[in-house]
Amino acid sequence: MNEKVDIIAVAKAARVSPSTVSRSFNHPGLVSPATRKRITRAVEKLGYIRNRAAQSMHGRRNATIGLIVPTIDHAIFAEVIQSFSDSIDRAGFTLLIASHSYDLDREYAMMRKLMEHRVDGIALVGLEHADASLRLLEQQGTPAMALWNYAPDSLLPCVGADNREAGRIAADHLLELGHRDIGLVFPRPEGNDRASARLWGARERLLAAGIPLIADWQWEAPYSIAQAKQVAQDLLRRAHRPSALLCGNDVIAQGVIYGAQSCGLRVPEDISVIGIGDFKGSSEMEPGLTTIRIPARTIGEIAGERFTDLITGASDDHFRVRCPLECILRGTSRAVHAVGD
C-alpha cells in the first residue's frame, strides 16, 4: 500500500490547501468545478485513496475482500458469488460486493470506493479492465485477482473458464447435429470480454466448418429474458430463418426459447437452441436447456482459497487456474433430420 501519498501530497500537486482537498471530498458543492477538476487529476495521477477505515491500526488487515461484478441483477454470477463468499468466510474474511453494470469506467470508481474502506484485496470478473484500474492496483499495491475468465497470459492471477473454448464447444455441438443454418444471439461485447470471447470462439469454429456468417442471423440482445424474447419474436417471424440459434448465455437462450414458442415454433423440432453457463433454472425449463456448463461453484471455491492464501502470504501471486467446461445435453437441441420430422 502506498503510504507516502497523503492528502498533503494531493494538495501540493493540485496547488490548493489540504483543507480544500478535504472539502472537495466531503462537500464538493463548496469547491469550484475548476478546483475540483485539478484535485481529481492529482488524485488519479498519484493514486491517492481516502482512508475511511482510519480507526484501523496501521498494518493490520481488516479481513475484508472486495468483489466487483458486472451485475447482481440476475442469476449469471449468483452461484460464483455465493461460492466465493463461502470460501473466503472459511478463511476468516468478509465479502464486500459492488457492481459496475458492464461499464469499465464505473468499475474504476467502485474500486476506489472499496479501497477507501481499506479492503485487503479486490477480486474482479473477467480479464478486461480500464488502464486506470490496473494502474491504481499497482499504485496501491493491493492484491487483486480475476475470476470467471481464464487466460494463460492474464495480467492478474485468475481462476475461471476459457470462454473462447465455450463458444467453440457450443458451435461444435450444433455442427455435430448437422446444422448448417446457424444464428448467433449475443450481447454487446464492449466491456464484456466473456461475451466477446465466446462470440469469437463460435465464429472461428463455424468459419472453419465452412458455415457462412449471415449478417441477418447475428443478433444483439442484452442479458434480459424479456428483451431476448422480443428480439427473437422480431427476427424469427421472417420467412428465412436459421435452424439453430447459439446464444451468448443461458439468460438470452431462455428468452429466445420463449420468443420462438410465442411465434408458434417448436423447440427443438422447428429450431434448436443452445446456451452457455448452465445457470440455476436451466435444467427445470420445458424443455430443459442444452448448454455449456461453466463450473461456477468450483470457480468460486478455488478462487476464494487461492486469493486468501495470496493475501495472507501463504502463496505467491502467479496462479492461473483453468476450470473444465462440459456440454450438457438436454431438450432444446436435436439433429436436423431427426426421426419423426
Secondary structure, 3 states (H helix, E strand, C coil): CCCCCCHHHHHHHHCCCHHHHHHHHHCHHHCCHHHHHHHHHHHHHHCCCCCCCCCCCCCCCCCEEEEEECCCCCCCCHHHHHHHHHHHHHCCCEEEEEECCCCHHHHHHHHHHHHHCCCCEEEEECCCCCHHHHHHHHHHCCCEEEEEECCCCCCCCEEEECHHHHHHHHHHHHHHCCCCCEEEEECCCCCCHHHHHHHHHHHHHHHHCCCCCCHHHEEECCCCHHHHHHHHHHHHCCCCCCCEEEECCHHHHHHHHHHHHHCCCCCCCCCEEEEEECCCCCCCCCCCCEEEECCHHHHHHHHHHHHHHHHHCCCCCCCEEECCCEEECCCCCCCCCCCCC
